[in-house]
Amino acid sequence: MQDLSSLPIKGIKDPWKTGIKNGWDVIDGRSVSADRTLEADVVIIGTGAGGGVSAEILTQRGLKVILIEAGKLMSSDD
């Protein structure tokens, strides 16, 4: 069996970088020092396969979605 962990990924746009470039508002909770009020139609806890796909479908339908994740935002560069 071949080890694919070091296989380079080429020609695929990083969805996180593309999203931020297209206007995603990313807040790193570690940098928040005061209370904040956020408004959305839907809040999804966890950005795994189900959360990410759900967010995509809902935003395509015009809903404002907030994704909450325990870890920091990591791109394919990470």
C-alpha positions in Angstrom: 0.0 0.0 0.0 1.3 3.4 -0.9 1.7 6.2 1.7 -0.3 9.2 0.3 0.4 11.5 3.2 3.1 13.4 1.4 1.4 13.5 -2.0 1.4 17.1 -3.2 -2.0 18.6 -4.1 -1.7 20.8 -7.2 -4.2 22.8 -9.2 -6.9 22.9 -6.5 -8.0 26.2 -5.1 -7.9 26.4 -1.3 -11.6 26.8 -0.3 -10.7 28.8 2.8 -8.5 31.3 1.0 -11.1 31.7 -1.7 -13.9 32.2 0.8 -12.0 34.9 2.7 -11.1 36.5 -0.6 -14.8 36.5 -1.5 -15.9 38.2 1.7 -16.1 35.6 4.5 -15.8 37.3 7.8 -13.4 35.2 9.9 -13.1 35.9 13.6 -10.4 34.2 15.7 -12.0 33.9 19.1 -8.6 34.1 20.8 -8.4 37.8 19.7 -11.9 38.8 21.0 -11.6 40.9 24.1 -15.2 42.2 24.4 -18.7 40.8 24.0 -20.0 40.6 20.4 -23.4 40.2 18.9 -23.6 38.3 15.7 -26.7 37.8 13.5 -27.4 34.8 11.3 -30.3 32.7 10.1 -28.4 29.5 11.0 -25.5 28.6 13.3 -23.6 25.4 12.6 -21.3 23.9 15.3 -18.4 22.1 13.6 -17.0 22.5 10.1 -16.5 18.9 9.2 -17.9 17.3 6.1 -21.5 17.7 7.2 -21.2 21.2 8.6 -19.3 22.5 5.6 -21.7 21.0 3.1 -24.7 22.2 5.0 -23.3 25.7 5.2 -22.6 25.7 1.4 -26.2 24.6 0.6 -27.8 27.1 3.0 -25.7 30.1 1.8 -26.6 29.2 -1.8 -30.2 29.5 -0.7 -29.5 33.0 0.6 -29.3 32.3 4.3 -26.6 33.9 6.5 -24.7 31.2 8.2 -22.2 31.2 11.1 -19.9 28.3 11.5 -18.3 27.7 14.9 -15.2 25.6 15.2 -13.1 24.7 18.3 -9.8 24.9 16.4 -8.3 27.8 14.4 -8.9 28.2 10.7 -6.4 26.2 8.8 -5.8 26.3 5.1 -4.2 23.7 2.8 -0.9 25.4 3.4 -1.2 24.4 7.1 
